[in-house]
Each structure stands twice: as C-alpha cells, then as structure tokens.
Amino acid sequence: MPPEPISLGVRDAAHRLGISPVTIRRLIRRGELPAFRVGARVLIAHADLRAYAATRPAVRPTVSPPAPAGKGEISE
C-alpha cells in the first residue's frame, strides 16, 4: 500500500470528502480549509484535510436506498 500523500490537489481533496471541487475552493476562500499554491496548483495538506473532516457532520449517503415495496408506485 502506498504511503499517504503529504498534500492533495483540489479535485482529490473533494473526492476524499465527498463534495465538489467548487465547494473545496469555497472553503479555501472562506479560510475554513488551509491551502497553499505551488505554481498554478492549489494544494491542501493531508493533515489539514483530516482536521477539517473531523469537524464536519456525518455525510448523507449519495445514493438513496430503494423505496419499500408498494410505496412510491403510481396506482391506476
């Protein structure tokens, strides 16, 4: 298993948190998630991402569970 990266790009950080890259950029702009630039790339330290994730409320599943049989069906 490869070691964890020291820092992540915006897209990778978003994927790990289950949110969009736009939301990651918004968090950085607001100062809620520390980030730094290396050339044109915006990077987030893995430790900062873990610290931010620990403060987040539990994330809802992205896929809804199937409806119970007989519910949600259109009857004629």
N, C-alpha and C positions, 0 to 999 in steps of 0.2 A: 504494500500500500504506500503510495507516495506521500511525503510529508505535506502538511497543510501549507498553503502559500502564506507569505508574510502579508501580502496585500492583494486586494481583488479590484477588478475594474467594476464600473457601474453595472454592467449587464450581469456579471457573475454575482455581485452582491445582491442584486434584485432577485435573481433566481434562487439564491440561498434563503432569502427572507420570504419568498413567495409573493413579491409585489413587483410593480412595474419599474423599469429604469427611470421613468419620469418621476415617480414617487421618490426614488433614491435621490435624484437631483434636487427635488423639492426639499427633502430632509437636510441635504447638504447646505442648500441656500439659507434655510432657516437656522442653521447652526445646531441642529439636533443630531447630526451624524458627521463626525470629523472626517475630512478628506484632504488629500494633497495632490498636487499636479506633478507629473513627470513628463515634460514636454507637453504634448497636447492631451495626454491621458489623465483622467481623474481617477485616483486610486483611493481605496478605503483600507485602512489597516485591519487585518483579520481580527485583532483584539478589540478594536473599536466596534466592528460589526457584531461580534459576540456580545459585547457590553450593551449595545443598542437592542439586540434581540432579546436579551434578558429583561429589558424594561417593557417590552411590548406585551399587550394582552394576547391570549391564545388566538390563533388564526382560525377562521372558519374553513371547513373543507371547501375546495374549489369545485367539487362535483357533488351535486345534490344526491341524496340517497333516493332510491326508487320509491315511488308512491306505493302505499299498501294496496293490495288487490281490491278492486271495487271502488277505489277513491280516485277522483280526478278524471274518471271516464265520463264521456258525454252519453247520457241515455236518451233514447228517442221516444 
